[in-house]
């Protein structure tokens, strides 16, 4: 099985008007995605933020839940946070995985963008040998076009099967994507 | 397809020591599960809390995102919150669905409890005609035994496929369960 990691990007992402912005870190994103990443066997969970003060905030959250009293109180959260890597860019995340030549970027989006890689196709690719895969999620209204354009693959969107509403939170979308890629298939 | 709704229970649930407690409402639970419920075609999203002040908090969150400025700014959240019903007990939620004789309770848990209903079996049951189904999630460390014992079915746990760690957040677990029950099946 190929090595797989998750990244949560805060810049460049889109706002509700389609402008490219930087979003702020959400505390529960740090915890939820770490727990999801740990459950599905990710090697790393990168929180990507260009602003030093925001990276420091994430580091403080990590310290509180690993070294501090809360880590003793709820060891499950501490265990998940051992996957957390706080970096200033996607390039830095890729550097951890061996660099651009050693890892593929698969992006996610709520809508169809270019030729998608189906989850079935993605599962097949992950089973074999090959470069590490970094699955990238965006905050705000999603990853900016520059990130999508630089990707090796665009995972198909999680389409609603009952109606048109398709606005899952990134916490939910990451959990569903991980389960579709790595979860037990129904009999 | 049978009518299906989701409930998030704050009492009776377990704490980290296995005691039966009441947990506090988490703001992102109100939003994330509403968005997940809307995406997967749920008829209702019940937030169940025995404490009036906590129910009022949830109502204030709802009002802010439906009638207030934030509702205009982010209509997708407002649309999801139209499913939200704030009730004081699971019985009250069932009452909305026609009462105990008209609806089944399916509970969820992180561990194996009794004979589980597989997700495949659950999908099959939902396709036919029949009573409404209320899928119940617990906060804290999960639903108390009294809720499990009163259930018509216990959904199989979401098992990790790579390792032993199995501590998804309730936001993630709900999203995954909904996708396994109602999401498009991979080709």
HADDOCK unambig.tbl for C-alpha pairs under 7 A between the chains (distance, minus, plus):
assign (segid A and resid 32 and name CA) (segid B and resid 169 and name CA) 5.83 0.50 0.50
assign (segid A and resid 35 and name CA) (segid B and resid 167 and name CA) 6.37 0.50 0.50
assign (segid A and resid 35 and name CA) (segid B and resid 168 and name CA) 5.52 0.50 0.50
assign (segid A and resid 36 and name CA) (segid B and resid 168 and name CA) 5.82 0.50 0.50
assign (segid A and resid 38 and name CA) (segid B and resid 165 and name CA) 6.59 0.50 0.50
assign (segid A and resid 39 and name CA) (segid B and resid 160 and name CA) 5.44 0.50 0.50
assign (segid A and resid 39 and name CA) (segid B and resid 165 and name CA) 5.27 0.50 0.50
assign (segid A and resid 39 and name CA) (segid B and resid 166 and name CA) 5.53 0.50 0.50
assign (segid A and resid 39 and name CA) (segid B and resid 167 and name CA) 7.00 0.50 0.50
assign (segid A and resid 40 and name CA) (segid B and resid 160 and name CA) 5.97 0.50 0.50
assign (segid A and resid 40 and name CA) (segid B and resid 161 and name CA) 6.51 0.50 0.50
assign (segid A and resid 40 and name CA) (segid B and resid 162 and name CA) 5.81 0.50 0.50
assign (segid A and resid 41 and name CA) (segid B and resid 162 and name CA) 5.08 0.50 0.50
assign (segid A and resid 41 and name CA) (segid B and resid 163 and name CA) 6.64 0.50 0.50
assign (segid A and resid 76 and name CA) (segid B and resid 167 and name CA) 6.73 0.50 0.50
assign (segid A and resid 119 and name CA) (segid B and resid 186 and name CA) 6.81 0.50 0.50
assign (segid A and resid 120 and name CA) (segid B and resid 186 and name CA) 5.71 0.50 0.50
assign (segid A and resid 120 and name CA) (segid B and resid 187 and name CA) 6.48 0.50 0.50
assign (segid A and resid 160 and name CA) (segid B and resid 39 and name CA) 5.43 0.50 0.50
assign (segid A and resid 160 and name CA) (segid B and resid 40 and name CA) 5.97 0.50 0.50
assign (segid A and resid 160 and name CA) (segid B and resid 183 and name CA) 6.95 0.50 0.50
assign (segid A and resid 161 and name CA) (segid B and resid 40 and name CA) 6.52 0.50 0.50
assign (segid A and resid 161 and name CA) (segid B and resid 182 and name CA) 6.85 0.50 0.50
assign (segid A and resid 161 and name CA) (segid B and resid 183 and name CA) 6.04 0.50 0.50
assign (segid A and resid 161 and name CA) (segid B and resid 184 and name CA) 6.40 0.50 0.50
assign (segid A and resid 162 and name CA) (segid B and resid 40 and name CA) 5.81 0.50 0.50
assign (segid A and resid 162 and name CA) (segid B and resid 41 and name CA) 5.10 0.50 0.50
assign (segid A and resid 163 and name CA) (segid B and resid 41 and name CA) 6.66 0.50 0.50
assign (segid A and resid 165 and name CA) (segid B and resid 38 and name CA) 6.60 0.50 0.50
assign (segid A and resid 165 and name CA) (segid B and resid 39 and name CA) 5.28 0.50 0.50
assign (segid A and resid 166 and name CA) (segid B and resid 39 and name CA) 5.52 0.50 0.50
assign (segid A and resid 167 and name CA) (segid B and resid 35 and name CA) 6.39 0.50 0.50
assign (segid A and resid 167 and name CA) (segid B and resid 76 and name CA) 6.75 0.50 0.50
assign (segid A and resid 168 and name CA) (segid B and resid 35 and name CA) 5.53 0.50 0.50
assign (segid A and resid 168 and name CA) (segid B and resid 36 and name CA) 5.82 0.50 0.50
assign (segid A and resid 169 and name CA) (segid B and resid 32 and name CA) 5.84 0.50 0.50
assign (segid A and resid 171 and name CA) (segid B and resid 172 and name CA) 6.42 0.50 0.50
assign (segid A and resid 172 and name CA) (segid B and resid 171 and name CA) 6.43 0.50 0.50
assign (segid A and resid 172 and name CA) (segid B and resid 172 and name CA) 5.25 0.50 0.50
assign (segid A and resid 172 and name CA) (segid B and resid 175 and name CA) 5.28 0.50 0.50
assign (segid A and resid 175 and name CA) (segid B and resid 172 and name CA) 5.27 0.50 0.50
assign (segid A and resid 175 and name CA) (segid B and resid 175 and name CA) 6.79 0.50 0.50
assign (segid A and resid 175 and name CA) (segid B and resid 176 and name CA) 6.22 0.50 0.50
assign (segid A and resid 176 and name CA) (segid B and resid 175 and name CA) 6.23 0.50 0.50
assign (segid A and resid 176 and name CA) (segid B and resid 176 and name CA) 5.08 0.50 0.50
assign (segid A and resid 176 and name CA) (segid B and resid 179 and name CA) 6.71 0.50 0.50
assign (segid A and resid 179 and name CA) (segid B and resid 176 and name CA) 6.71 0.50 0.50
assign (segid A and resid 182 and name CA) (segid B and resid 161 and name CA) 6.84 0.50 0.50
assign (segid A and resid 183 and name CA) (segid B and resid 160 and name CA) 6.94 0.50 0.50
assign (segid A and resid 183 and name CA) (segid B and resid 161 and name CA) 6.03 0.50 0.50
assign (segid A and resid 184 and name CA) (segid B and resid 161 and name CA) 6.39 0.50 0.50
assign (segid A and resid 186 and name CA) (segid B and resid 119 and name CA) 6.80 0.50 0.50
assign (segid A and resid 186 and name CA) (segid B and resid 120 and name CA) 5.70 0.50 0.50
assign (segid A and resid 187 and name CA) (segid B and resid 120 and name CA) 6.46 0.50 0.50
